[in-house]
Amino acid sequence: MTDVPWYVYLLECGNDTIYTGMTVDPKTRWQTHVRGRGAKYTRAFPPQRMLALYRCPERQAAARLEYRIKQLDAPAKRRLIEANDALEAEIVAEICPSIRRWSLSRFDS
C-alpha cells in the first residue's frame, strides 16, 4: 500500500494568532475551518488565510512536524512562515529530509 502524503498547515486566525494542523486534503480542511466546522480553536477564532503548507511523505512525519511547530513561540513561527531557511532546514532535518514547503499557489483558497 502506498502512503498518501500528509500536509501540515499554518493558519492566521482572527485574533492574530497562528493555528497549526495536519491533514491529507488541505483544500477541504481549509473550507471546513472557514465554515466553522473545523477545530474548536478555529471555530472561536476563524482563519483569515493560509500562511504556510508543508508536504510530508507520511502521517508520522506530519505529526512530528506539527508537534515541533507547535513548540515554537510566536516570533519563531513567524520566522518559519517568512521562509527562514535556517530555521526551516533545522526543523526539517530533525524530522524527515523529504518534507517540502508546498507552494500556496497550488492551494486555491
Residue pairs with C-beta under 8 A, 6 or more apart in sequence:
3 57
3 58
3 59
4 24
5 24
5 55
5 56
5 57
5 58
6 22
6 23
6 24
6 55
6 56
6 57
6 58
6 59
6 61
6 62
7 22
7 23
7 24
7 25
7 26
7 53
7 54
7 55
7 56
7 62
7 102
8 20
8 21
8 22
8 53
8 54
8 56
8 62
8 65
8 66
8 69
9 20
9 21
9 22
9 23
9 26
9 29
9 30
9 50
9 52
9 53
9 54
10 18
10 19
10 20
10 50
10 51
10 52
10 53
10 69
10 77
10 80
10 81
11 18
11 19
11 20
11 21
11 30
11 33
11 42
11 47
11 48
11 49
11 50
11 51
12 18
12 47
12 48
12 49
12 51
13 19
13 41
13 42
13 45
13 46
13 47
13 48
14 45
14 46
14 47
14 48
15 45
17 45
17 74
18 51
18 74
18 77
18 78
18 81
19 39
19 41
19 42
19 45
19 47
20 66
20 69
20 70
20 77
21 29
21 38
21 39
21 66
22 56
22 59
22 62
22 63
22 65
22 66
23 29
26 50
26 53
26 102
26 107
27 107
27 108
27 109
29 38
30 47
30 50
30 107
30 109
32 38
33 39
33 42
33 46
33 47
34 46
34 47
36 42
36 43
36 46
37 43
38 47
49 109
50 104
50 107
50 109
51 81
52 80
52 81
52 101
52 104
53 101
53 102
53 103
53 104
53 107
54 62
54 65
54 99
54 100
54 101
54 102
55 99
55 100
55 101
55 102
56 62
56 65
56 96
56 98
56 99
57 96
57 98
57 99
61 95
61 96
61 98
61 99
64 95
64 96
65 91
65 92
65 95
65 96
65 99
68 91
68 94
68 95
69 77
69 80
69 91
72 80
76 87
79 87
80 87
80 88
80 91
83 101
88 101
92 99
